[in-house]
Amino acid sequence: MNDRMNSVGFDLDMTLADTRAGIAAVYDELALRTGVFIDSAAVVARLGPPLEWELANWLPPEEIPEAVAVFRSLYPSLAVPATTLMPGAREAVEAVRRGGGRVIVVTGKNLRDAVRTVEFLGLDVDEVAGSVFGADKGPALASFGAAAYVGDHVADIEAARAGGTVSVAVATGLYPAGELHDHGADVVLGDLTEFAGWFDGWRASAALV
């Protein structure tokens, strides 16, 4: 298997990065500024879909564009500094590097904040693609040549299918392992601490084919 086919894509929120505290802080501030109730605990319990989709649960359509602008103006100062690595995230990226592969982060988060987050966490990645969700992540994965895509959401399974990659699901977000399996993930891990062992074994098996 060549180096390009060792390459892996990762989702960001609740896969590589625990963004819950920071995103909750932004939503709380947004609620104060708009005077609209937003249950930030409910929001961070279902991270994954685009910002506009979540805001539609709290605001009328005509108010969403302005709320998006306010949210994104607050994100660098409130959310990024409160972001932490998910368990095993750095080790997972390093495992791909050791295998001679490249790493792409493909996320629903807008590109600027995704890059800020990756840089803040000090993750060694080759490329970041933002503002894509579900099957819309497929073209970025395919053009990068990712052999697998790792994510915590059932939509990340759709992304892997659309990108022609192996779907590796981690049960660190909204969906437990059983649901990820039922939605068709090729591999289900408890969290990224299990990734390096799986990846090394997967590469070894592929080399024998």
Secondary structure, DSSP 8 states (H G I E B T S, - for coil): --TGGG-EEE--BTTTEE-HHHHHHHHHHHHHHHT----HHHHHTT--S-HHHHHTTTS-GGGHHHHHHHHHHHHHHHTGGG-EE-TTHHHHHHHHHHTT--EEEE-SS-HHHHHHHHHHHT---SEEE-S--GGGGHHHHHHHT-SEEEESSHHHHHHHHHHT-EEEEETTSSS-HHHHHHTT-SEEESSGGGHHHHHHHHHHHHHH-
